[in-house]
Amino acid sequence: MKNILIIGATGQIGSELTMKLRELYGGANVVAGYIPGAEPKGELLESGPAEICDVTDGGQIAAIVKKYNIDTIYNLAALLSVVAEGKPLLAWKIGIGGLLSVLEVARENGCAVFTPSSIGAFGPESPADKTPQDTIQRPRTIYGISKVTTELLSDYYHNKYGVDTRSVRFPGLISYVAPPGGGTTDYAVDIYYSAVRGERFVCPIGAGTLMDMMYMPDALQAAVQLMEADPARLVHRNSFNIASMSFAPETIFACIKKYKPAFEMTFDVDPLKQANADSWPNSIDDTCAREEWGWNPTYDLDSMTVDMLDKLSKKLLG
Ligand code: SER
């Protein structure tokens, strides 16, 4: 039986991953860690235990780990790329200071650790198309630099101390539940809100800019499946490329327009977001994840669009 702590349980990924893990392992066995100001509400609050858990406070993490006999930590605390660029020291403190607290607690208490990396861990010198699992990583954003460091530190704790660290490089994540808030790929979520509200979408990313994206159910499945994988099959650990779709703004717009014929989009390119996007891969190669732990996503752009429009219509229009 797994006893799980999720740090960042009320965030973009955490709010859905916590519910999925509670369905799989039982509500009482999954602790939702949150920071004051981001308290769990509704289903998230009612379905299992919750504790204040600041990722930079190792003592607080250790106390929760002992209280609940935690064996697995999902460390989801992070600032997304655009916010991080405005607060680089805070991004580092949360991303790397926080990771070190988690890894130390994991080392002392024998916990497995999942910490997401990102397509942002690649940079302008990485091959842009079908970016390989193992290749040059020289990102220029603080977000990317902290993700590369996350990968290296996580592997270090595995190799040196035997801590069971595992991770994926998430693409832009698309969901109708919690908004992303401050990433470069957020446009691919925002565009659905505009479409459902019947508003014109002003796209901050230029036409022709390809980025990897993924529907949240596949991302959650990846996190669970990797943590359940037979360690004997893992050649890599931190972090696996995972992919399901790659598109540019005009392609997602055209897909939505099939179902919302009156939908319109114009462009007003945000230079920071565009620079990030231009330095990230067009598409990544996820062969290693497929071979080493059976990664196999369910959604493509069209099936995601049908589901997003349906679920968002119910959420926003009732
Ligand atoms: N979605 C993230 C961002 O845009 C990338 O991993 O910051």
Residues whose N, C-alpha, C, O or C-beta is under 5 A from the ligand:
A	BS01	LIG	L80 S81 V82 S118 I119 G120 F170 P171 G172 L173 G182 G183 T184 T185 D186
